[in-house]
Amino acid sequence: MDFEFTDDQNALRDAVRRWVEKDFSFARRHALAKAGGATRAVYAELAELGLTGLAVPTHHGGLGLGAVDAMVVMEELGRGLVNAPYAAGALVAPALLAQADAAVQSAWLPRIADGSAVVVLAQQERGKRYRLDAVSTLASQTAGGWSLTGHKSLVPAGDEADAFLVPARLGPDAAAPLGLFVVERGRCPVRGYPTQDGARAADITLAATPALLVLADAAAALEAASDVGIAAVCAEGVGLMDQLLAITVEYMNTRKQFGVAIASFQALRHRVADAKMQLELARSMSYYASLKLEAPAPQRRRALSQAKVQLGHSMRFVGQQCIQLHGGIGVTDEASASHYFKRLTMLELAWGDTLHHLGEVSERMQDSAGVFT
């Protein structure tokens, strides 16, 4: 199998890396986080690069690129610690809207492609953990269409988004089909707040809120979109770990104890080698996740959970080792390493934590070693 990137993918990587190096320094990122984490202006700059249209079909004004291209972009955004809601707005939302009818696609996909609209998935509910099918929000038909009643939590960049994609039950029965709706932000109360990693999230309250039905049976589409989100998390995590490890090695080469750089201490070099091994394991599973996005649903779901388990272990190990190798300065707000560690910690929880996906992998294991056959 050929794991080489194409010339176009390498050019895409270089373009994103140049933008990060030129326009998104750690000082700018730190200032944005201290100011509350609002990043709509950063998202607009990504739109100017054409990145918001990456997953949008060409006939709607996008680039129509694939999962590997998205992986390349997410790695570089992770390496630069870019805290704009790129995966939520430019990857997950188009994956869902691609299943809608032509009118809905024409209304939203061109605006997503040019960056004039940010649409994010609002699926998390209190007490539901990471189950996509555990939805209490209720949809009711009205004379004018549909209305929604319920509450959604931890909506990424919810107070900066223009609209939400909201899963809701199409009836009071728990077995009722799961529909997907578009709700414009101005139609419901939104309570925004900063998150631990310097970004923003929001809670939204739906009280007979007017909504537009996008999909009448959205369960499969939600699973596919969540897998897109997991692949994006994996790629971003690889970029974060790669840069955090580089920052740590640079620090070890300058920090001196007993008159020599601590990078010369064999025990610390072994810890760096272990962290590098975890990074490469994570990188291979990130590639695996992106390549499996086009596989049939049972294979895709298992592969993405396997990738998230490995990324969860790797992000925790690399983050903890790098902070410990920095010592006390590694947890200060002025040190970039602490911000990488916070983001890695948040990603470990995104789209299901390690234990959740370990359970998912276990449930989907059908193979036998032959002992009982």
DRENROSE-582048 format. One record per residue (C-alpha): residue in three letters; x, z negated, y negated; residue number from 0. Coordinates in pm, 1 decimal. Each point is the difference from the previous one (the first is absolute). Example, Ala and Ser with C-alpha at 12.3 -4.5 7.8 and 13.67 -1.06 7.14 Angstrom:
BEGIN
R | Ala | 1230.0 | -780.0 | 450.0 | 0
R | Ser | 137.0 | 66.0 | -344.0 | 1
//
This chain:
BEGIN
R | Met | 0.0 | 0.0 | 0.0 | 0
R | Asp | 126.6 | 92.3 | -346.1 | 1
R | Phe | 16.3 | -300.5 | -233.1 | 2
R | Glu | 164.8 | 189.4 | -285.7 | 3
R | Phe | -188.1 | 18.0 | -329.2 | 4
R | Thr | -71.9 | 340.7 | -149.3 | 5
R | Asp | 161.1 | 117.8 | -322.5 | 6
R | Asp | -332.6 | -51.7 | -179.7 | 7
R | Gln | -28.3 | -356.3 | 128.4 | 8
R | Asn | 356.1 | -77.9 | -107.6 | 9
R | Ala | -76.0 | 146.7 | -342.8 | 10
R | Leu | -312.0 | -216.5 | -20.9 | 11
R | Arg | 203.3 | -308.7 | 89.8 | 12
R | Asp | 261.4 | 84.3 | -264.4 | 13
R | Ala | -266.3 | 52.0 | -267.4 | 14
R | Val | -163.4 | -337.7 | 63.8 | 15
R | Arg | 338.7 | -175.1 | 18.6 | 16
R | Arg | 110.5 | 153.6 | -331.4 | 17
R | Trp | -320.6 | -117.0 | -168.2 | 18
R | Val | 47.5 | -352.3 | 134.7 | 19
R | Glu | 362.7 | -14.1 | -114.0 | 20
R | Lys | -77.3 | 142.9 | -345.8 | 21
R | Asp | -343.6 | -141.7 | -86.9 | 22
R | Phe | -74.8 | -299.1 | 221.6 | 23
R | Ser | 282.8 | -247.7 | -25.5 | 24
R | Phe | -30.4 | -352.9 | 133.9 | 25
R | Ala | -18.4 | -123.6 | -360.3 | 26
R | Arg | -311.7 | 210.7 | -58.9 | 27
R | Arg | -154.2 | -108.5 | 326.6 | 28
R | His | 72.8 | -365.4 | -77.5 | 29
R | Ala | -158.0 | 30.8 | -344.8 | 30
R | Leu | -314.3 | 159.1 | 144.5 | 31
R | Ala | -32.8 | -277.3 | 257.6 | 32
R | Lys | 43.9 | -272.0 | -263.1 | 33
R | Ala | -266.8 | 169.5 | -214.0 | 34
R | Gly | -256.7 | -20.0 | 280.7 | 35
R | Gly | 83.1 | 298.2 | 218.2 | 36
R | Ala | -207.0 | 274.5 | -166.5 | 37
R | Thr | 153.8 | 333.1 | 102.8 | 38
R | Arg | -246.7 | 273.7 | -96.3 | 39
R | Ala | 267.9 | 146.6 | -227.6 | 40
R | Val | 243.5 | 11.5 | 293.2 | 41
R | Tyr | -265.3 | 171.9 | 211.6 | 42
R | Ala | -37.2 | 260.5 | -276.6 | 43
R | Glu | 373.1 | 70.9 | 19.3 | 44
R | Leu | -29.1 | 54.0 | 374.5 | 45
R | Ala | -282.8 | 242.0 | -75.1 | 46
R | Glu | 227.0 | 192.5 | -238.4 | 47
R | Leu | 239.9 | 43.3 | 291.5 | 48
R | Gly | -287.1 | 145.0 | 203.5 | 49
R | Leu | 11.7 | -286.1 | 250.2 | 50
R | Thr | -365.2 | -104.3 | -36.5 | 51
R | Gly | -102.1 | 338.2 | 138.5 | 52
R | Leu | 232.3 | -16.3 | 299.6 | 53
R | Ala | -276.5 | -57.9 | 258.3 | 54
R | Val | -272.9 | 194.5 | -183.3 | 55
R | Pro | -74.4 | 352.2 | 131.8 | 56
R | Thr | 127.0 | 288.5 | -211.3 | 57
R | His | -351.7 | 131.9 | -69.5 | 58
R | His | -70.9 | -327.3 | -181.8 | 59
R | Gly | 316.7 | 18.4 | -209.3 | 60
R | Gly | 230.0 | -196.8 | 226.9 | 61
R | Leu | 317.0 | 80.1 | 191.7 | 62
R | Gly | -155.7 | -17.9 | 347.5 | 63
R | Leu | 309.2 | -161.6 | 153.6 | 64
R | Gly | 12.5 | -206.4 | 318.7 | 65
R | Ala | 80.3 | -341.3 | 140.5 | 66
R | Val | 378.2 | 44.7 | 5.6 | 67
R | Asp | 1.6 | 97.0 | -367.4 | 68
R | Ala | -204.3 | -311.7 | -78.6 | 69
R | Met | 247.8 | -207.1 | 200.9 | 70
R | Val | 290.1 | 139.5 | -204.2 | 71
R | Val | -173.0 | -91.4 | -326.8 | 72
R | Met | -94.3 | -349.9 | 117.4 | 73
R | Glu | 356.3 | -73.9 | 110.1 | 74
R | Glu | 131.3 | 84.1 | -345.8 | 75
R | Leu | -274.3 | -193.6 | -179.7 | 76
R | Gly | 83.8 | -296.2 | 222.6 | 77
R | Arg | 369.9 | 33.7 | -75.4 | 78
R | Gly | -82.6 | -7.1 | -371.7 | 79
R | Leu | -249.3 | -288.1 | 37.9 | 80
R | Val | -265.2 | 206.8 | -179.1 | 81
R | Asn | -312.1 | -214.6 | -24.0 | 82
R | Ala | -257.1 | 269.3 | -84.7 | 83
R | Pro | -294.6 | 38.3 | 247.0 | 84
R | Tyr | 131.8 | 331.7 | 129.5 | 85
R | Ala | -86.2 | -35.2 | 369.7 | 86
R | Ala | -350.3 | -130.1 | -74.6 | 87
R | Gly | -83.8 | 263.2 | -260.4 | 88
R | Ala | 191.3 | 308.9 | 110.4 | 89
R | Leu | 11.0 | -28.8 | 380.6 | 90
R | Val | -280.5 | -218.3 | 138.7 | 91
R | Ala | -278.2 | 110.8 | -236.9 | 92
R | Pro | 57.9 | 376.2 | 51.2 | 93
R | Ala | 3.3 | -55.6 | 376.9 | 94
R | Leu | -351.1 | -146.4 | -25.6 | 95
R | Leu | -137.3 | 244.8 | -254.7 | 96
R | Ala | 120.2 | 292.0 | 212.8 | 97
R | Gln | -283.8 | -92.4 | 240.1 | 98
R | Ala | -266.6 | 17.8 | -273.4 | 99
R | Asp | -217.0 | 296.4 | -88.4 | 100
R | Ala | 115.8 | 272.7 | -237.6 | 101
R | Ala | -177.2 | -143.6 | -305.7 | 102
R | Val | 165.9 | -341.9 | 31.9 | 103
R | Gln | 339.1 | 156.5 | 64.3 | 104
R | Ser | -33.4 | 224.5 | -305.8 | 105
R | Ala | -100.6 | -297.8 | -215.0 | 106
R | Trp | 293.3 | -223.9 | 92.3 | 107
R | Leu | 290.7 | 175.5 | 172.4 | 108
R | Pro | 108.3 | 212.6 | -301.6 | 109
R | Arg | -0.8 | -314.0 | -216.2 | 110
R | Ile | 206.5 | -186.0 | 258.5 | 111
R | Ala | 242.8 | 292.1 | 18.7 | 112
R | Asp | 65.6 | 8.1 | -374.6 | 113
R | Gly | 9.8 | -379.8 | -29.9 | 114
R | Ser | -296.2 | -27.9 | -236.7 | 115
R | Ala | -190.0 | -214.2 | 252.2 | 116
R | Val | 114.1 | -282.7 | 223.9 | 117
R | Val | -230.8 | -55.8 | 297.0 | 118
R | Val | 78.8 | -282.2 | 243.7 | 119
R | Leu | -149.4 | -129.8 | 322.9 | 120
R | Ala | -181.4 | -333.8 | -33.2 | 121
R | Gln | -54.9 | -113.8 | 357.3 | 122
R | Gln | 133.5 | -356.6 | 27.1 | 123
R | Glu | -260.2 | -278.6 | 18.7 | 124
R | Arg | 43.1 | -375.7 | 13.8 | 125
R | Gly | 37.0 | -140.6 | 347.2 | 126
R | Lys | 17.7 | 342.4 | 166.8 | 127
R | Arg | 377.1 | 4.4 | 46.9 | 128
R | Tyr | 119.2 | 352.6 | 78.5 | 129
R | Arg | -299.1 | 138.1 | 192.5 | 130
R | Leu | -122.7 | 326.1 | -148.2 | 131
R | Asp | -333.4 | -30.7 | 179.9 | 132
R | Ala | -73.3 | -352.1 | -130.2 | 133
R | Val | -201.6 | 90.2 | -309.2 | 134
R | Ser | -275.7 | -210.1 | -157.0 | 135
R | Thr | -59.4 | 212.2 | -310.0 | 136
R | Leu | -348.2 | 148.4 | 31.1 | 137
R | Ala | -116.1 | 342.8 | -115.6 | 138
R | Ser | -365.0 | 51.0 | -91.7 | 139
R | Gln | -180.5 | 322.1 | -79.8 | 140
R | Thr | -166.8 | 21.7 | -338.8 | 141
R | Ala | -207.0 | 261.1 | -177.1 | 142
R | Gly | 313.7 | 132.8 | -163.0 | 143
R | Gly | 231.7 | -17.4 | 301.7 | 144
R | Trp | 183.5 | -309.5 | 123.5 | 145
R | Ser | 93.1 | -345.4 | -124.8 | 146
R | Leu | 253.0 | -248.6 | 139.6 | 147
R | Thr | -0.5 | -378.5 | 20.9 | 148
R | Gly | 306.7 | -194.8 | 103.0 | 149
R | His | 349.1 | -109.1 | -99.0 | 150
R | Lys | 341.6 | 162.9 | 47.4 | 151
R | Ser | 334.2 | -176.1 | -39.8 | 152
R | Leu | 362.7 | 97.5 | -55.9 | 153
R | Val | -82.2 | 348.7 | -122.8 | 154
R | Pro | 335.0 | 156.5 | -97.9 | 155
R | Ala | 20.8 | 59.5 | -376.2 | 156
R | Gly | -376.0 | -55.4 | -7.0 | 157
R | Asp | -18.6 | -74.9 | -371.4 | 158
R | Glu | 194.1 | 319.1 | -79.1 | 159
R | Ala | -181.8 | 234.5 | 237.8 | 160
R | Asp | -272.6 | 239.8 | -108.3 | 161
R | Ala | -202.9 | -22.4 | 319.5 | 162
R | Phe | -12.3 | -170.2 | 337.3 | 163
R | Leu | -61.1 | 128.4 | 351.7 | 164
R | Val | -217.9 | -272.6 | 149.8 | 165
R | Pro | -97.4 | -36.2 | 369.0 | 166
R | Ala | -348.9 | -149.6 | 47.1 | 167
R | Arg | -253.6 | -41.6 | 279.2 | 168
R | Leu | -291.1 | 244.6 | -12.2 | 169
R | Gly | -237.3 | -272.1 | 114.5 | 170
R | Pro | -28.4 | -378.4 | 47.8 | 171
R | Asp | 82.4 | 21.9 | 371.1 | 172
R | Ala | 366.2 | -70.3 | 85.7 | 173
R | Ala | -10.0 | 308.9 | 221.9 | 174
R | Ala | -116.8 | 225.1 | -284.2 | 175
R | Pro | 229.7 | 294.5 | -80.2 | 176
R | Leu | 277.9 | -52.5 | -248.6 | 177
R | Gly | -33.6 | 221.7 | -305.5 | 178
R | Leu | 251.6 | 75.8 | -272.6 | 179
R | Phe | -100.6 | 8.8 | -365.8 | 180
R | Val | 152.8 | 79.7 | -336.9 | 181
R | Val | -57.7 | -267.6 | -264.2 | 182
R | Glu | 122.4 | 58.7 | -353.8 | 183
R | Arg | 181.6 | -296.9 | -149.5 | 184
R | Gly | -233.4 | -36.9 | -297.4 | 185
R | Arg | -294.2 | -61.8 | 233.5 | 186
R | Cys | 113.8 | -340.2 | 131.9 | 187
R | Pro | 180.0 | -315.2 | -118.4 | 188
R | Val | 372.8 | 10.1 | 73.8 | 189
R | Arg | 230.7 | -302.9 | -10.1 | 190
R | Gly | 363.7 | 103.9 | -9.9 | 191
R | Tyr | 305.8 | -216.3 | 60.8 | 192
R | Pro | 375.4 | 40.5 | 55.4 | 193
R | Thr | 135.7 | -18.9 | 353.5 | 194
R | Gln | 312.3 | -177.4 | 119.9 | 195
R | Asp | 202.8 | 321.9 | 10.5 | 196
R | Gly | -60.5 | 96.1 | -364.4 | 197
R | Ala | -287.2 | 242.2 | 59.9 | 198
R | Arg | -373.7 | -49.2 | -58.8 | 199
R | Ala | -311.3 | -40.0 | 211.5 | 200
R | Ala | -364.0 | -78.0 | -68.2 | 201
R | Asp | -321.2 | -137.1 | 144.6 | 202
R | Ile | -316.1 | 201.7 | -55.1 | 203
R | Thr | -357.8 | -125.5 | 17.7 | 204
R | Leu | -274.7 | 238.2 | 103.8 | 205
R | Ala | -354.7 | -104.3 | -91.2 | 206
R | Ala | -241.9 | 288.2 | 56.7 | 207
R | Thr | 279.1 | 219.6 | -136.9 | 208
R | Pro | -76.1 | 374.7 | -11.1 | 209
R | Ala | 221.5 | 194.4 | 239.2 | 210
R | Leu | 46.2 | 352.9 | 131.3 | 211
R | Leu | 1.4 | 47.7 | 376.9 | 212
R | Val | 313.9 | 181.6 | 111.9 | 213
R | Leu | -13.5 | -41.7 | 379.6 | 214
R | Ala | -293.5 | -116.6 | 210.7 | 215
R | Asp | 220.5 | -94.4 | 294.9 | 216
R | Ala | 336.7 | -102.1 | -138.1 | 217
R | Ala | 151.3 | -207.6 | 280.9 | 218
R | Ala | 237.5 | 268.5 | 130.2 | 219
R | Ala | 96.8 | 111.5 | -351.6 | 220
R | Leu | 81.1 | -358.6 | -99.5 | 221
R | Glu | 223.2 | -42.1 | 303.7 | 222
R | Ala | 184.8 | 322.9 | -78.7 | 223
R | Ala | 42.0 | -98.1 | -366.1 | 224
R | Ser | 124.8 | -347.2 | 93.3 | 225
R | Asp | 261.4 | 165.7 | 221.6 | 226
R | Val | 109.8 | 205.9 | -301.0 | 227
R | Gly | 34.5 | -329.1 | -186.9 | 228
R | Ile | 202.9 | -156.0 | 282.9 | 229
R | Ala | 236.4 | 299.6 | 10.9 | 230
R | Ala | 44.7 | -30.6 | -377.7 | 231
R | Val | 77.0 | -371.7 | 32.2 | 232
R | Cys | 255.9 | 72.8 | 271.9 | 233
R | Ala | 177.4 | 260.9 | -212.1 | 234
R | Glu | -2.4 | -218.9 | -310.8 | 235
R | Gly | 136.6 | -289.2 | 204.6 | 236
R | Val | 290.5 | 214.4 | 119.6 | 237
R | Gly | 87.6 | 91.0 | -358.1 | 238
R | Leu | -24.1 | -363.2 | -109.4 | 239
R | Met | 221.0 | -127.2 | 282.4 | 240
R | Asp | 255.1 | 276.7 | -52.1 | 241
R | Gln | 41.8 | -86.3 | -366.9 | 242
R | Leu | -10.9 | -376.8 | 52.1 | 243
R | Leu | 275.9 | 27.4 | 258.1 | 244
R | Ala | 208.7 | 210.6 | -240.5 | 245
R | Ile | -52.8 | -256.9 | -277.5 | 246
R | Thr | 103.1 | -277.6 | 238.1 | 247
R | Val | 318.7 | 173.9 | 114.5 | 248
R | Glu | 95.0 | 67.3 | -361.8 | 249
R | Tyr | -53.7 | -367.9 | -82.2 | 250
R | Met | 211.4 | -106.9 | 298.9 | 251
R | Asn | 284.1 | 221.5 | -118.7 | 252
R | Thr | 3.3 | -170.0 | -342.2 | 253
R | Arg | -89.3 | -363.1 | 84.9 | 254
R | Lys | 310.7 | -202.1 | 79.0 | 255
R | Gln | 54.3 | -323.9 | 189.1 | 256
R | Phe | 337.1 | -152.0 | 80.8 | 257
R | Gly | 156.3 | 273.0 | -211.7 | 258
R | Val | -131.0 | 295.6 | 205.2 | 259
R | Ala | -316.1 | 211.3 | 2.8 | 260
R | Ile | -258.5 | -138.8 | 241.2 | 261
R | Ala | -30.1 | 350.0 | 148.2 | 262
R | Ser | 326.3 | -74.6 | 180.5 | 263
R | Phe | -155.8 | -283.0 | 202.1 | 264
R | Gln | -60.3 | 120.4 | 354.2 | 265
R | Ala | -311.8 | -210.0 | 58.8 | 266
R | Leu | -166.1 | 149.4 | -309.3 | 267
R | Arg | 104.1 | 352.0 | 98.7 | 268
R | His | -172.3 | -54.3 | 335.1 | 269
R | Arg | -319.6 | -99.2 | -179.7 | 270
R | Val | 15.4 | 316.5 | -208.4 | 271
R | Ala | 48.6 | 203.0 | 317.9 | 272
R | Asp | -307.3 | -163.7 | 155.8 | 273
R | Ala | -203.2 | 78.2 | -312.0 | 274
R | Lys | 120.1 | 360.9 | 8.8 | 275
R | Met | -112.9 | 28.2 | 363.0 | 276
R | Gln | -346.7 | -126.0 | -93.3 | 277
R | Leu | -14.3 | 249.9 | -285.0 | 278
R | Glu | 77.8 | 289.7 | 231.6 | 279
R | Leu | -258.5 | -117.9 | 253.2 | 280
R | Ala | -252.7 | -8.0 | -282.4 | 281
R | Arg | 103.5 | 344.5 | -122.1 | 282
R | Ser | -49.6 | 155.8 | 344.3 | 283
R | Met | -344.8 | -158.9 | 32.8 | 284
R | Ser | -94.4 | 116.1 | -349.0 | 285
R | Tyr | 84.7 | 355.9 | 104.6 | 286
R | Tyr | -203.5 | -53.5 | 316.0 | 287
R | Ala | -298.5 | -124.6 | -201.3 | 288
R | Ser | -3.7 | 298.1 | -235.3 | 289
R | Leu | 42.2 | 251.5 | 281.5 | 290
R | Lys | -289.0 | -155.7 | 194.6 | 291
R | Leu | -254.3 | 27.0 | -283.0 | 292
R | Glu | -118.4 | 334.7 | 137.4 | 293
R | Ala | -33.5 | -126.7 | 359.3 | 294
R | Pro | -338.2 | -69.5 | 166.5 | 295
R | Ala | -154.3 | -326.3 | -117.7 | 296
R | Pro | 87.5 | -222.1 | 302.1 | 297
R | Gln | 366.9 | 104.0 | -6.5 | 298
R | Arg | 15.9 | -16.4 | -379.4 | 299
R | Arg | -150.5 | -347.6 | -24.3 | 300
R | Arg | 234.9 | -144.3 | 261.2 | 301
R | Ala | 306.4 | 167.5 | -153.2 | 302
R | Leu | -78.7 | -125.6 | -350.1 | 303
R | Ser | -50.5 | -354.9 | 126.5 | 304
R | Gln | 329.6 | 18.6 | 190.3 | 305
R | Ala | 173.9 | 114.8 | -317.4 | 306
R | Lys | -155.9 | -278.5 | -206.1 | 307
R | Val | 115.3 | -262.2 | 252.8 | 308
R | Gln | 359.4 | 122.4 | -21.5 | 309
R | Leu | -12.6 | 28.1 | -377.8 | 310
R | Gly | -141.2 | -350.3 | -22.9 | 311
R | His | 289.0 | -142.8 | 202.2 | 312
R | Ser | 259.9 | 206.7 | -186.1 | 313
R | Met | -130.9 | -74.1 | -350.1 | 314
R | Arg | -5.3 | -372.0 | 67.2 | 315
R | Phe | 348.6 | -1.7 | 157.3 | 316
R | Val | 170.7 | 220.6 | -258.6 | 317
R | Gly | -169.1 | -176.3 | -290.5 | 318
R | Gln | 92.5 | -346.9 | 119.3 | 319
R | Gln | 358.7 | 92.2 | 88.9 | 320
R | Cys | 63.7 | 169.2 | -333.0 | 321
R | Ile | -140.1 | -290.9 | -199.0 | 322
R | Gln | 209.2 | -247.3 | 198.8 | 323
R | Leu | 312.3 | 209.8 | -52.2 | 324
R | His | -65.4 | -13.0 | -375.2 | 325
R | Gly | -38.3 | -376.2 | 6.2 | 326
R | Gly | -199.2 | -180.6 | -269.6 | 327
R | Ile | 20.3 | 284.3 | -250.2 | 328
R | Gly | -195.9 | 218.4 | 241.9 | 329
R | Val | -325.6 | -183.4 | -71.0 | 330
R | Thr | 24.4 | 3.8 | -379.4 | 331
R | Asp | -231.9 | 224.5 | -199.6 | 332
R | Glu | 293.4 | 170.5 | -171.5 | 333
R | Ala | 150.3 | 119.5 | 329.4 | 334
R | Ser | -139.2 | 331.2 | 124.1 | 335
R | Ala | 41.2 | -117.6 | 360.7 | 336
R | Ser | -280.9 | -253.0 | -43.2 | 337
R | His | -240.2 | 273.7 | -110.3 | 338
R | Tyr | 86.7 | 215.7 | 300.5 | 339
R | Phe | -60.2 | -299.7 | 226.1 | 340
R | Lys | -339.5 | -67.8 | -157.7 | 341
R | Arg | -107.7 | 360.2 | 45.0 | 342
R | Leu | 115.4 | 1.0 | 363.0 | 343
R | Thr | -200.9 | -317.5 | 58.5 | 344
R | Met | -312.2 | 160.4 | -146.6 | 345
R | Leu | 46.3 | 315.7 | 206.8 | 346
R | Glu | 21.2 | -203.0 | 319.6 | 347
R | Leu | -359.7 | -106.4 | -70.3 | 348
R | Ala | -129.6 | 338.7 | -114.9 | 349
R | Trp | -237.7 | 186.2 | 234.6 | 350
R | Gly | 34.9 | -275.2 | 258.5 | 351
R | Asp | 282.2 | -246.5 | 55.1 | 352
R | Thr | 243.0 | 4.0 | 292.2 | 353
R | Leu | -207.2 | -225.6 | 225.0 | 354
R | His | -313.6 | 206.4 | -61.2 | 355
R | His | 173.0 | 322.4 | 99.7 | 356
R | Leu | 168.8 | -165.3 | 296.1 | 357
R | Gly | -351.6 | -72.1 | 124.1 | 358
R | Glu | -102.1 | 359.8 | -69.7 | 359
R | Val | 293.5 | 131.4 | 202.9 | 360
R | Ser | -79.2 | -239.6 | 284.0 | 361
R | Glu | -363.9 | 112.7 | 16.4 | 362
R | Arg | 102.8 | 364.0 | 15.3 | 363
R | Met | 262.0 | -36.9 | 273.6 | 364
R | Gln | -131.1 | 197.4 | 295.6 | 365
R | Asp | 326.5 | 76.2 | 178.6 | 366
R | Ser | 125.2 | -190.6 | 301.0 | 367
R | Ala | 351.6 | -60.3 | 124.8 | 368
R | Gly | -126.5 | 79.4 | 348.3 | 369
R | Val | 2.7 | -356.3 | 132.5 | 370
R | Phe | -377.5 | -15.8 | 43.5 | 371
R | Thr | -66.9 | 362.8 | 89.3 | 372
//
